[in-house]
Amino acid sequence: MTDFELNELELAPPEVVRQAARDFAVALSETPQFRAYEEATERLNHDTMAQRAIDAFQAKQQSLQAMLMLNAVSEADKAELQRLQRAFASTPAVVAYAQAQSDLMAICQASADWLSEAIGLNYAAACGSGCC
């Protein structure tokens, strides 16, 4: 990079960047999508019917873990696992949670797209998880 190119860059002090990130997080937390997600999470965590259904599915899945990895699960066990999965996925608290999560992901994706356009690089790719 030449000195000319470096001089053309607009650099912000780290504290300004951190404050902008905090401001963004506050703004995001005030959106209806974020609030709906928090409420749906709270409802899901306190819904005993949904928690029992999730626990039953996870217990069956864990009991079959080795057989699943070997693709050697019996048809009866596959059917039972699918039934348990449908049972938890259809509980109202899980349905509401999934919708709220989807809505929040959509606003986060739109924000990332806007930010990518504003800064001129793929924000999601630049901030993606690393290997560690």
Kinemage of the C-alpha trace (Angstrom):
@kinemage 1
@onewidth
@group {chain A} dominant
@subgroup {mainchain}
@vectorlist {calphas} color= white
{ca met a 1} P 0.000 0.000 0.000
{ca thr a 2} L 1.458 3.362 -0.954
{ca asp a 3} L 1.511 6.381 1.326
{ca phe a 4} L -1.091 7.993 -0.927
{ca glu a 5} L -3.487 5.077 -0.461
{ca leu a 6} L -2.977 5.116 3.296
{ca asn a 7} L -3.698 8.853 3.416
{ca glu a 8} L -6.974 8.270 1.587
{ca leu a 9} L -8.235 5.892 4.269
{ca glu a 10} L -10.482 7.225 6.988
{ca leu a 11} L -9.334 5.837 10.327
{ca ala a 12} L -11.307 6.021 13.553
{ca pro a 13} L -9.845 5.591 17.017
{ca pro a 14} L -10.688 2.241 18.649
{ca glu a 15} L -12.905 3.878 21.284
{ca val a 16} L -15.020 5.523 18.575
{ca val a 17} L -15.442 2.149 16.885
{ca arg a 18} L -16.376 0.475 20.196
{ca gln a 19} L -18.906 3.215 20.968
{ca ala a 20} L -20.455 2.835 17.523
{ca ala a 21} L -20.749 -0.922 18.109
{ca arg a 22} L -22.396 -0.317 21.497
{ca asp a 23} L -24.810 2.181 19.948
{ca phe a 24} L -25.675 -0.320 17.241
{ca ala a 25} L -26.272 -3.063 19.817
{ca val a 26} L -28.594 -0.776 21.790
{ca ala a 27} L -30.515 0.129 18.632
{ca leu a 28} L -30.833 -3.540 17.677
{ca ser a 29} L -32.036 -4.476 21.168
{ca glu a 30} L -34.823 -1.900 20.861
{ca thr a 31} L -36.283 -3.395 17.666
{ca pro a 32} L -39.601 -5.239 17.816
{ca gln a 33} L -37.860 -8.306 16.374
{ca phe a 34} L -35.309 -8.454 19.183
{ca arg a 35} L -37.942 -7.913 21.846
{ca ala a 36} L -40.165 -10.597 20.330
{ca tyr a 37} L -37.192 -12.986 20.285
{ca glu a 38} L -36.433 -12.317 23.953
{ca glu a 39} L -40.071 -12.868 24.899
{ca ala a 40} L -40.291 -16.065 22.836
{ca thr a 41} L -37.096 -17.359 24.451
{ca glu a 42} L -38.475 -16.645 27.899
{ca arg a 43} L -41.776 -18.380 27.074
{ca leu a 44} L -39.961 -21.391 25.651
{ca asn a 45} L -37.710 -21.687 28.691
{ca his a 46} L -40.737 -21.706 31.008
{ca asp a 47} L -43.102 -23.859 28.933
{ca thr a 48} L -43.129 -27.259 30.635
{ca met a 49} L -44.912 -28.987 27.747
{ca ala a 50} L -42.306 -27.766 25.252
{ca gln a 51} L -39.427 -28.610 27.589
{ca arg a 52} L -40.743 -32.149 28.115
{ca ala a 53} L -41.111 -32.616 24.361
{ca ile a 54} L -37.585 -31.313 23.718
{ca asp a 55} L -36.170 -33.500 26.498
{ca ala a 56} L -37.927 -36.605 25.113
{ca phe a 57} L -36.542 -35.965 21.632
{ca gln a 58} L -33.026 -35.301 22.911
{ca ala a 59} L -33.063 -38.386 25.123
{ca lys a 60} L -34.107 -40.595 22.213
{ca gln a 61} L -31.557 -38.941 19.929
{ca gln a 62} L -28.777 -39.465 22.483
{ca ser a 63} L -29.763 -43.100 23.014
{ca leu a 64} L -29.449 -43.655 19.264
{ca gln a 65} L -26.354 -41.500 18.726
{ca ala a 66} L -23.952 -44.314 17.852
{ca met a 67} L -26.474 -45.992 15.554
{ca leu a 68} L -27.253 -42.656 13.876
{ca met a 69} L -23.569 -42.110 13.149
{ca leu a 70} L -23.404 -45.543 11.552
{ca asn a 71} L -26.680 -44.994 9.686
{ca ala a 72} L -27.904 -48.211 11.297
{ca val a 73} L -31.083 -47.063 13.066
{ca ser a 74} L -34.099 -49.326 12.723
{ca glu a 75} L -37.159 -48.046 10.895
{ca ala a 76} L -39.130 -48.142 14.148
{ca asp a 77} L -36.543 -46.008 15.933
{ca lys a 78} L -36.372 -43.593 12.994
{ca ala a 79} L -40.147 -43.235 13.062
{ca glu a 80} L -40.149 -42.667 16.826
{ca leu a 81} L -37.383 -40.070 16.543
{ca gln a 82} L -39.298 -38.253 13.793
{ca arg a 83} L -42.506 -38.400 15.846
{ca leu a 84} L -40.726 -36.905 18.853
{ca gln a 85} L -39.152 -34.220 16.669
{ca arg a 86} L -42.546 -33.277 15.197
{ca ala a 87} L -44.046 -33.258 18.701
{ca phe a 88} L -41.575 -30.678 20.016
{ca ala a 89} L -41.418 -28.676 16.779
{ca ser a 90} L -45.196 -28.249 16.773
{ca thr a 91} L -45.574 -26.986 20.337
{ca pro a 92} L -46.778 -23.372 20.300
{ca ala a 93} L -43.762 -22.117 22.274
{ca val a 94} L -41.306 -23.717 19.832
{ca val a 95} L -43.221 -22.442 16.804
{ca ala a 96} L -43.246 -18.910 18.254
{ca tyr a 97} L -39.547 -19.139 19.116
{ca ala a 98} L -38.618 -20.324 15.616
{ca gln a 99} L -40.601 -17.488 14.034
{ca ala a 100} L -39.086 -14.879 16.353
{ca gln a 101} L -35.607 -16.249 15.655
{ca ser a 102} L -36.227 -16.112 11.912
{ca asp a 103} L -37.497 -12.530 12.147
{ca leu a 104} L -34.468 -11.467 14.194
{ca met a 105} L -32.092 -13.191 11.782
{ca ala a 106} L -33.725 -11.320 8.897
{ca ile a 107} L -33.162 -7.925 10.504
{ca cys a 108} L -29.583 -8.884 11.420
{ca gln a 109} L -28.926 -10.002 7.840
{ca ala a 110} L -30.388 -6.767 6.498
{ca ser a 111} L -28.176 -4.825 8.917
{ca ala a 112} L -25.103 -6.770 7.846
{ca asp a 113} L -25.954 -6.155 4.182
{ca trp a 114} L -26.384 -2.423 4.820
{ca leu a 115} L -23.133 -2.287 6.786
{ca ser a 116} L -21.298 -4.219 4.061
{ca glu a 117} L -22.473 -1.744 1.470
{ca ala a 118} L -21.563 1.246 3.651
{ca ile a 119} L -18.020 0.068 4.428
{ca gly a 120} L -17.316 -1.565 1.086
{ca leu a 121} L -16.511 -5.078 2.296
{ca asn a 122} L -18.464 -8.164 3.234
{ca tyr a 123} L -19.124 -7.569 6.922
{ca ala a 124} L -20.383 -11.102 7.618
{ca ala a 125} L -17.331 -12.684 5.996
{ca ala a 126} L -14.934 -10.306 7.733
{ca cys a 127} L -16.518 -10.984 11.141
{ca gly a 128} L -17.183 -14.688 10.708
{ca ser a 129} L -15.982 -17.153 13.283
{ca gly a 130} L -12.376 -18.180 13.124
{ca cys a 131} L -10.842 -21.557 13.651
{ca cys a 132} L -10.306 -21.096 17.400
